[in-house]
Amino acid sequence: MNTVNAGQDGVISRCAEQAPSVRWALASLSLCVLLSSLGISIANVALPDLAQAFSASFQAVQWVVLAYLLAITTLIVSVGRLGDIVGRRRLLVAGISLFTVASVLCGVAPTLSLLIAARALQGLGAAIMMALTMAIVGETIPKARTGSAIGLLGTMSAIGTALGPSLGGILIAGAGWRAIFLINLPLGVVTFLLALRYLPEDRRALQTVRTGFDPVGTLLLALTLAAYALAMTQGRGRFGPLNVALLLAAVFGVGLFVLAETRTAAPLIRLAMFRNHALSASLAMSMLVSTVMMATLVVGPFYLSRTLGLDTALVGLVLSVGPLVAAVTAVPAGRIADRFGAQRVTSVGLVGMAAGCVTLSLLPALFGVAGYVAPLVVVTSSYALFQTANNTNVMIGVSADRRGAISGLLNLSRNLGLITGASVMGAVFALASATSDVAAAHPEPVATGMRFTYGVAAALVIFALAISLASRFFATPPVLYECR
């Protein structure tokens, strides 16, 4: 026992010697997460100005947002795996450069078509940054502090999400819509210099086991994910023939992808990984919980404005509570996961989310805005607890040559959950409200729809909790890492 403690003390001592460089490395990774999440939220507020500037319809300018999201969703696993092969530091630095250059191209784009193309390139850079930040944490941060580091990344993601609309509004009012993209130039340069200086060099030891890239699997996965994302986003929550065709194409694509992966010597995703019950459970829970979290953005604005009678400014203020709470609680959540164990904290977070969803369906009718905000705080803080612990639980047990791919899968599960939630939870809300136009519905049907939607959300979280508890019976022994 004393020998084990002495070994752990030695690891901690070596990590402490690296503390200054580790802090700066973590700062560069945090900026990567901030920029990529800011890129999602900041563009939404500019859509009316873009429609006016380019004399385009809302459906056309909507692709400024959609192109970015599609690029991230379709490529995040592939770029994560590519980082495992060519070197994560090298690819991350290239991704930061691409994101920064693409941001400038967005800011100077003379036509809407070129702006959309530049946004797709920016999304590719963001996908690289999202996929590799968590993977590099495993090489940079000692295992005992992995939860805290991942919690910090969660905080930066929440800050980027919360900051986007307000920062975008200020920039557009002062300098026009181009400023929301050009602001990334100085931020990107700082991030690039920090990454170049402080991120650890790619380990030579891994180069001997690196295998080839899987272009067929990459293409099939990208097309499959694109079909699914478009099926979920086109039609604004209404499923027409095009949505059904895209969904069927996605199902067919999954079959082709699985077939291709079983026949290649260097698969993009090793299907055998999913026999690890803990990993499969973590990915499933992440998608379910993200689907639930989207309900707060889909249902919230209609309930707050139609039923509680808040104006637009107050609706925005109430909705900003969620990201702000997540930003405040993510780092403490990481420390709690480090202290009490990630698996246990994952379940606690899910219990909190289920309780929050149940109270969200009941309390607003009794206490108005306060009855909405208090359960929302419970849901979002519990989500931060779950997300940090779940990611930590996965990343501390991943073999070094697969960290990029697994990090990409974690991010993909979250993105797919958000995309699915926007469509499914929106459809549940509209169905429960019994109206074809929720924006013009009377207060009572909207309230009924809100209660039913959060009831469904609570059921989904309880299902995720059941997955969490069941996975413990099949858990494999953890893999121990030293500070690298």
JOWOHU-V117643 format. One record per residue. N is the residue number from 1. RES is the residue in one small letter. D_CENTER is the distance of its C-alpha to the mean C-alpha in Angstrom with 2 decimals. Layout:
BEGIN
N&RES&D_CENTER, N&RES&D_CENTER
END
This chain:
BEGIN
1&m&39.96, 2&n&41.08, 3&t&40.37, 4&v&36.75, 5&n&36.40, 6&a&38.10, 7&g&35.71, 8&q&32.67, 9&d&34.43, 10&g&35.01, 11&v&31.36, 12&i&30.45, 13&s&33.36, 14&r&32.28, 15&c&28.74, 16&a&30.37, 17&e&32.38, 18&q&29.27, 19&a&27.79, 20&p&28.22, 21&s&26.67, 22&v&23.82, 23&r&23.10, 24&w&23.14, 25&a&20.98, 26&l&18.37, 27&a&18.87, 28&s&18.16, 29&l&14.89, 30&s&13.92, 31&l&15.02, 32&c&12.96, 33&v&9.67, 34&l&11.57, 35&l&12.79, 36&s&9.81, 37&s&8.13, 38&l&11.80, 39&g&12.32, 40&i&10.28, 41&s&12.11, 42&i&15.41, 43&a&16.64, 44&n&16.82, 45&v&19.66, 46&a&21.61, 47&l&22.02, 48&p&25.46, 49&d&26.71, 50&l&25.64, 51&a&27.43, 52&q&30.48, 53&a&30.42, 54&f&30.32, 55&s&32.25, 56&a&29.61, 57&s&28.48, 58&f&25.27, 59&q&24.38, 60&a&24.90, 61&v&22.97, 62&q&20.01, 63&w&19.45, 64&v&18.64, 65&v&15.25, 66&l&15.10, 67&a&16.11, 68&y&13.23, 69&l&10.63, 70&l&12.96, 71&a&13.39, 72&i&9.83, 73&t&9.67, 74&t&13.24, 75&l&13.52, 76&i&10.67, 77&v&12.70, 78&s&15.90, 79&v&15.33, 80&g&14.23, 81&r&17.52, 82&l&19.39, 83&g&18.59, 84&d&20.20, 85&i&23.19, 86&v&23.94, 87&g&22.63, 88&r&19.26, 89&r&20.75, 90&r&22.56, 91&l&19.69, 92&l&17.38, 93&v&20.34, 94&a&20.81, 95&g&17.22, 96&i&17.72, 97&s&21.05, 98&l&19.86, 99&f&17.25, 100&t&20.11, 101&v&22.75, 102&a&20.77, 103&s&20.17, 104&v&23.95, 105&l&24.60, 106&c&22.60, 107&g&24.68, 108&v&27.96, 109&a&27.36, 110&p&30.62, 111&t&29.52, 112&l&26.64, 113&s&26.50, 114&l&26.17, 115&l&23.49, 116&i&21.39, 117&a&22.15, 118&a&21.23, 119&r&17.86, 120&a&17.26, 121&l&18.34, 122&q&16.13, 123&g&13.12, 124&l&14.58, 125&g&14.81, 126&a&11.22, 127&a&10.31, 128&i&12.86, 129&m&11.71, 130&m&8.11, 131&a&9.91, 132&l&12.84, 133&t&12.15, 134&m&11.72, 135&a&14.50, 136&i&16.75, 137&v&16.40, 138&g&18.25, 139&e&21.01, 140&t&21.34, 141&i&21.03, 142&p&23.50, 143&k&22.43, 144&a&23.74, 145&r&21.28, 146&t&18.12, 147&g&16.71, 148&s&17.61, 149&a&16.04, 150&i&12.61, 151&g&13.17, 152&l&13.98, 153&l&10.80, 154&g&9.06, 155&t&11.92, 156&m&11.52, 157&s&8.00, 158&a&9.73, 159&i&12.80, 160&g&11.50, 161&t&10.35, 162&a&13.72, 163&l&15.76, 164&g&15.09, 165&p&17.48, 166&s&20.18, 167&l&20.24, 168&g&20.24, 169&g&23.08, 170&i&25.09, 171&l&24.82, 172&i&25.76, 173&a&28.62, 174&g&29.94, 175&a&29.51, 176&g&28.21, 177&w&25.06, 178&r&25.31, 179&a&24.64, 180&i&20.95, 181&f&20.55, 182&l&23.38, 183&i&22.03, 184&n&19.67, 185&l&22.87, 186&p&24.00, 187&l&20.57, 188&g&19.91, 189&v&23.41, 190&v&23.01, 191&t&19.81, 192&f&21.69, 193&l&24.77, 194&l&23.14, 195&a&21.35, 196&l&24.65, 197&r&26.67, 198&y&24.86, 199&l&22.47, 200&p&24.47, 201&e&26.21, 202&d&25.16, 203&r&27.20, 204&r&30.27, 205&a&30.59, 206&l&27.67, 207&q&29.30, 208&t&31.93, 209&v&29.60, 210&r&27.41, 211&t&27.91, 212&g&27.63, 213&f&24.69, 214&d&24.38, 215&p&24.69, 216&v&25.56, 217&g&22.63, 218&t&20.27, 219&l&21.90, 220&l&21.99, 221&l&18.33, 222&a&17.40, 223&l&19.95, 224&t&18.97, 225&l&15.29, 226&a&16.63, 227&a&19.18, 228&y&16.88, 229&a&14.52, 230&l&17.79, 231&a&19.36, 232&m&16.78, 233&t&16.83, 234&q&20.49, 235&g&23.11, 236&r&21.12, 237&g&20.81, 238&r&24.26, 239&f&24.79, 240&g&27.57, 241&p&29.13, 242&l&26.68, 243&n&23.67, 244&v&25.64, 245&a&26.64, 246&l&23.11, 247&l&22.03, 248&l&25.13, 249&a&24.43, 250&a&21.03, 251&v&22.91, 252&f&25.58, 253&g&23.13, 254&v&21.76, 255&g&25.41, 256&l&26.20, 257&f&23.25, 258&v&24.37, 259&l&27.92, 260&a&27.15, 261&e&25.33, 262&t&28.37, 263&r&30.71, 264&t&29.32, 265&a&30.17, 266&a&26.90, 267&p&24.13, 268&l&20.61, 269&i&19.53, 270&r&22.25, 271&l&22.58, 272&a&24.48, 273&m&21.35, 274&f&20.59, 275&r&23.94, 276&n&22.37, 277&h&21.90, 278&a&19.68, 279&l&17.08, 280&s&17.37, 281&a&17.19, 282&s&14.02, 283&l&12.21, 284&a&14.01, 285&m&13.31, 286&s&9.52, 287&m&9.94, 288&l&12.72, 289&v&11.31, 290&s&8.34, 291&t&11.34, 292&v&13.32, 293&m&11.21, 294&m&11.48, 295&a&15.19, 296&t&15.44, 297&l&14.69, 298&v&16.82, 299&v&19.68, 300&g&19.86, 301&p&21.30, 302&f&23.96, 303&y&25.05, 304&l&25.30, 305&s&27.24, 306&r&29.30, 307&t&30.13, 308&l&30.02, 309&g&31.27, 310&l&29.08, 311&d&29.17, 312&t&26.25, 313&a&26.12, 314&l&26.07, 315&v&23.43, 316&g&21.13, 317&l&22.19, 318&v&21.50, 319&l&18.02, 320&s&17.20, 321&v&18.12, 322&g&14.82, 323&p&12.67, 324&l&15.84, 325&v&16.33, 326&a&12.89, 327&a&13.75, 328&v&17.18, 329&t&16.51, 330&a&13.75, 331&v&16.42, 332&p&19.10, 333&a&16.87, 334&g&16.64, 335&r&20.39, 336&i&21.04, 337&a&19.25, 338&d&21.40, 339&r&24.44, 340&f&24.42, 341&g&22.46, 342&a&18.84, 343&q&19.96, 344&r&21.98, 345&v&19.45, 346&t&16.89, 347&s&19.67, 348&v&20.57, 349&g&17.15, 350&l&17.43, 351&v&20.99, 352&g&20.10, 353&m&17.57, 354&a&20.29, 355&a&22.88, 356&g&20.95, 357&c&20.47, 358&v&24.17, 359&t&25.33, 360&l&23.29, 361&s&25.33, 362&l&28.55, 363&l&28.79, 364&p&28.20, 365&a&31.35, 366&l&33.31, 367&f&32.04, 368&g&30.48, 369&v&27.81, 370&a&28.13, 371&g&27.65, 372&y&24.33, 373&v&22.99, 374&a&24.03, 375&p&22.21, 376&l&19.07, 377&v&19.26, 378&v&19.68, 379&v&16.71, 380&t&14.20, 381&s&15.90, 382&s&15.97, 383&y&12.27, 384&a&11.86, 385&l&14.60, 386&f&13.22, 387&q&9.74, 388&t&11.63, 389&a&14.49, 390&n&12.87, 391&n&11.15, 392&t&14.52, 393&n&16.53, 394&v&15.22, 395&m&15.35, 396&i&18.80, 397&g&20.37, 398&v&19.29, 399&s&22.16, 400&a&22.10, 401&d&22.40, 402&r&19.25, 403&r&16.66, 404&g&15.07, 405&a&15.00, 406&i&13.67, 407&s&10.82, 408&g&10.08, 409&l&10.55, 410&l&8.21, 411&n&5.21, 412&l&7.36, 413&s&8.04, 414&r&4.90, 415&n&5.33, 416&l&8.92, 417&g&8.99, 418&l&8.09, 419&i&10.61, 420&t&12.98, 421&g&12.96, 422&a&13.93, 423&s&16.79, 424&v&17.91, 425&m&17.72, 426&g&19.26, 427&a&21.95, 428&v&22.65, 429&f&23.09, 430&a&25.40, 431&l&27.33, 432&a&27.91, 433&s&28.97, 434&a&31.52, 435&t&31.35, 436&s&30.59, 437&d&29.60, 438&v&27.49, 439&a&27.73, 440&a&31.50, 441&a&31.73, 442&h&33.85, 443&p&32.42, 444&e&33.37, 445&p&31.70, 446&v&28.42, 447&a&28.84, 448&t&29.58, 449&g&26.51, 450&m&24.33, 451&r&26.06, 452&f&25.72, 453&t&22.01, 454&y&21.22, 455&g&23.71, 456&v&21.79, 457&a&18.54, 458&a&20.58, 459&a&21.88, 460&l&18.48, 461&v&17.59, 462&i&21.10, 463&f&20.62, 464&a&17.56, 465&l&19.91, 466&a&22.60, 467&i&20.48, 468&s&19.81, 469&l&23.53, 470&a&24.69, 471&s&22.72, 472&r&24.71, 473&f&27.86, 474&f&26.69, 475&a&24.92, 476&t&26.07, 477&p&27.34, 478&p&24.86, 479&v&25.13, 480&l&26.35, 481&y&25.51, 482&e&27.46, 483&c&26.36, 484&r&26.09
END
